[in-house]
Amino acid sequence: MPFEDTNVAVTSSEASTSAEEESARPRGYAPTGKDSGVVKPKGTSRIRGHEGLETIDIRSRKPSWLKVRSPGGPNYLRLKKQMRSRSLHTVCEEAGCPNIGECWEAGTATFMILGDVCTRACKYCGVAHGMPSGLDLDEPRRVAETCASMELEHVVITSVNRDELPDGGASIYAQTVRCIADVLPDCSVELLIPDFKGDEDALRVVLESEPAILGHNLETVERLHPDVRPGGRYWRSISYLGASKRIAPNILTKTGIILGMGEELPEIRQAMADLREAAIDILTLGQYLRPSPMHIPVARWVTPDEFADWKRIGEEEYGFRHVESGPLVRSSYHAKEQAQELEAEGPGRITEVMEADVMAPAEVFSANGVKLELVQLEVGRPGREFNGSDDGK
């Protein structure tokens, strides 16, 4: 899912201090007013990758390059009103994206379909975790109508994870793309999908709707992956995009990594190399910002100069078609330009889905035989026979 993740720091020092004090209060991580499920805790904010590491206190002031203007312009307010009147969600709001003011003022947004409660409990993500309820079959039509009223040229669609659904919500993704094509045929559509637990049939359903870009975020390096993204698998995410290139080689593939969660520099390089094995076209790199005290701490602030270096390394040394790299970069940042200017590379070495239906760390019994208190405990897609390993390795 989505690359979401942040608190917004405003330019006013007084407002910035107030926001930091508010975020430091001991409280639940989830925003109020969830209307599509029952919210549950995400578990501890401690991970093994932070042992012996001096992390950054949530009350610490952010560097100057992470300060952004507080949203509130006329287009922002108009778009927010449209979302509420049509009962739609955006990852811009749910994940606290720092670019919400810039993007909404430009009339662009990333729609979050399938509700506002996610079955997975990723340790970096500001989207509420719990058990979703119901499925809104009319949502694709309303998203398309909103895109048409905004006269969009490019739209990004993402979602929460819906591991309890037989297809993970793939059919709703496909229907949303088709509805947008019906009312706005010149609008390109980018999808940022979950891993659907490695279900290739679900991937095919999505690709048959012919999005311009198929995205799925890796989020972090291999060592941190089991703790930071307990419902996922590192190689499943990479190979899922590799399989996309085999099925639909003309569709651009895209992924994102969040820096500042405790990764080491050689591990970033290794992640880039692993992604290129699947011939992934576009990579986004951004700074991790802690949504609440219930999420893992920030391990370091990554400087703009380092982000610029990673862009150069990714494009010149590893051969990504494009690397969008910066402290405030998120998955859909400058997405329209990427869709218009790039052509997809052919399949890479990895073209088959790996770790499909293999238990993710969150689905494995703990050492004392007790299941973890998370939602995504069923192995594989509902209604499909489980053929994977159950040792969690």
Secondary structure as GFF3:
##gff-version 3
##sequence-region A 1 393
A	DSSP	alpha_helix	13	24	.	.	.	ID=ss1
A	DSSP	beta_strand	37	39	.	.	.	ID=ss2
A	DSSP	three_ten_helix	48	50	.	.	.	ID=ss3
A	DSSP	three_ten_helix	64	66	.	.	.	ID=ss4
A	DSSP	alpha_helix	74	85	.	.	.	ID=ss5
A	DSSP	beta_strand	89	90	.	.	.	ID=ss6
A	DSSP	alpha_helix	91	94	.	.	.	ID=ss7
A	DSSP	alpha_helix	100	105	.	.	.	ID=ss8
A	DSSP	beta_strand	110	113	.	.	.	ID=ss9
A	DSSP	beta_strand	117	118	.	.	.	ID=ss10
A	DSSP	beta_strand	128	132	.	.	.	ID=ss11
A	DSSP	alpha_helix	139	150	.	.	.	ID=ss12
A	DSSP	beta_strand	154	159	.	.	.	ID=ss13
A	DSSP	alpha_helix	170	183	.	.	.	ID=ss14
A	DSSP	beta_strand	188	192	.	.	.	ID=ss15
A	DSSP	three_ten_helix	196	198	.	.	.	ID=ss16
A	DSSP	alpha_helix	200	207	.	.	.	ID=ss17
A	DSSP	beta_strand	213	215	.	.	.	ID=ss18
A	DSSP	alpha_helix	225	228	.	.	.	ID=ss19
A	DSSP	alpha_helix	234	247	.	.	.	ID=ss20
A	DSSP	beta_strand	252	259	.	.	.	ID=ss21
A	DSSP	alpha_helix	265	277	.	.	.	ID=ss22
A	DSSP	beta_strand	282	287	.	.	.	ID=ss23
A	DSSP	alpha_helix	304	312	.	.	.	ID=ss24
A	DSSP	pi_helix	313	317	.	.	.	ID=ss25
A	DSSP	beta_strand	322	325	.	.	.	ID=ss26
A	DSSP	alpha_helix	335	341	.	.	.	ID=ss27
A	DSSP	three_ten_helix	361	363	.	.	.	ID=ss28
###
